[in-house]
């Protein structure tokens, strides 16, 4: 028994006994504070190294920020200039449209005046010829009667000049009548204007020396006009005082 106890004591305190290390005790918050300080120092060192690397490579954050500010300012100026230019272009387009519209109206007026001038010249030449030839005194005559197709299908436009050549004339009052000879659906037909339902006032005549007449009449779109006769009737008298016939011009 004594030998057994002696062996245990040798194992515990002898040469073969386990080594014992003595460590000083450090509180846990100091360990975390030290670890945090190490992390902060590491981050700062990494940022400094990164910034030094950018500077060494030719990149400066302050210069880049200044350049970006200048570019943003230049971009704003260009946007303002573009907005102003767009407004100027829009104003010029509106002005151009106004000028083109005015030019078109002026061209139309010139064309209308030219046509009217040509008609007046024709009237003047006709009256000069009429006076030189000594026309039938007191006679009512139809001159320059023509018929042509109008814009719409089946619509026709007619023109004529009615003259009273008596030296001491009274105002002539009467009406106009059109006799249209045509073919429809392969069958010949004749119709008279003004027809029932037409505005008869458009066919009334009232003049002393002359009257220029212009109007339209309508047939079936498939009708083929072979000839048109115009009659001038005096109020109260069914007998025409003047007639003239024509074909499509």
Secondary structure, 3 states (H helix, E strand, C coil): CHHHHHHHHHHHHCCCCCCCCCCCCCCHHHHHHHHHHHHHHHHHHHHHHHHHHHHHCCCCHHHHHHHHHHHHHHHHHHHHHHHHHHHHHHHHHHHHHHHHHHHHHHHHHHHHHHHHHHHHHHHHHHHHHHHHHCCCCCCEEEEEEEEEECCCCCEEEEEEEEEECCCCCCCEEEEEEEEEEEEECCEEEEEEECCCCCCHHHHEEEECCEEEEEEEEECCCCCEEEEEEEEEEECCCCCEEEEEEECEC
